Amino acid sequence: MAASRSTSIAAIAAAAAFLVVPAQAAEPLRFGEAVLEPLALTSLPGFAADDQAAALDAFRLTCNAPLAALSQLAGVHGSTTDLAAACEAARAIPRENARAFFESTFTAYRVTRPARAIESERHAGFLTGYFEPELTASLIPAPGFTAAALGRPDDLVAIEPGQTPPGLDPSLRFARKTPTGFEPYPDRAAIEDGALGDHAKPVLWLRDPVDLFVLQVQGSGRVRLPDGRSLRVRYDGKNGRPYSSVVKTIVTEGHLPLEGLTFARWAGWLRAHPAEARRLMRTNAAYVFFKVEEATDVALGPPGGAGVPLTPGRSLAVDATLWRYGLPFWLDGQLSPDAGQRGRLVVAQDTGSAIVGPARGDLYLGTGDAAGAAAGNLRHAISFVVLLPKPSAPPASADAR
């Protein structure tokens, strides 16, 4: 609706004033070990051949993001006022003019690491893929449905950056509220052993613990009920414990080789080795809680961190402590071995526990087994080019002639 769109654009301008980018600064833009080197979008191989209209659609979705999703970020780059102006301009752009919109509204910067000794590592980032699993489930415990997906516990509290209660690790973003204060939330093993008691209720039951684990790793999913209905299972908080890759542990321990390791293969191995699976899954202390809603637009994915539906192939999960939701990125490299085109224009709309650093991204690839296979195969060195909004024109003076 137009009213909600206008409100969200105003919210972008009002939120997080720490995002400041000097116009054509003499000094390079820096954060951490990374330096942003300006370049021309037209110089990027594959940019002219990409479907910028699809990226424009995804960008416009982010412009509708709720204020809460945008203002909670601790990102550093991209003026909020200029991003608001870009959102306003995008409303009236025909899809066939998408390329001209991005070229005229944004300035491209390649994320580099000048201190790296090896030249190839100066521009190298790392891109993986993720997807929305499609599983079978029941709203009640029943034969064949034994793994409970838990809803958000009533004693789970979110902690804003910089507001960690005394005595807790400052990196914690979730904690347990007790009569005497706050404490770290139980880890996966403790939760599976019943540490939450009546504080968390199941929202549905999945076939087995591996299905539940897959749902938690991906952060959301779609389920099919016995009566044929389709529901979306959405992230609704986590225990705040650090994420550890079970797939990496499977490879490290020698159970499966990394080469050719697809989602179907490692999930199948876990199901075939339930005792080992339980031990390995418990090495990941992180635990995700869910809520259930009707699946509406099946062409789009679940809402990401920005609060808007994810677009297959165009929504990127980034480190939200560094990058602003809504920023376009050019993924400069070959996304798949058989792809004829190099690169793709995507939009930052999500985040994840394993997505850390300025040149690290996770590309959303869609729903179901095919998307899962593609996500499992996407582990590529990619150069990241961020598009920062150009400074918007200052308001005209009252004395202007």
ABEGO torsion letter per residue (X at the ends): XAAAAAAAAAAAAABGAABBBBBGBABBBBBEABBBBBBBAAABBGAAABBAAAAAAAAAAAAABBAAAAAABABABEBAAAAAAAAAAAAABBAAAAAAAAAAABBBBBBBBAABABAAAAABBBBBBBBBBBBBBBABBBBGBABBBBBBBAABBBBBBGABBBGBBAABABBBBBAAEBBBBBBAAAAAAGAAEAABBBABBBABAAAAAAAAAAGBBBBBBAAGBBBBBBBAEBAGBBBBBAAAAAAAAGABBABGBBAAAAAAAAAABAAAAAAAAAABABBBBBBBBBBBBAABBBBBAAGBBBBBGABBBBBAAABBBGBBBBBBEBABAABABBEBBBBBABBBAABBEAABBBBBAEBEAAAAAAAAABBBBBBBBBBBBBBBBBBBBAABX
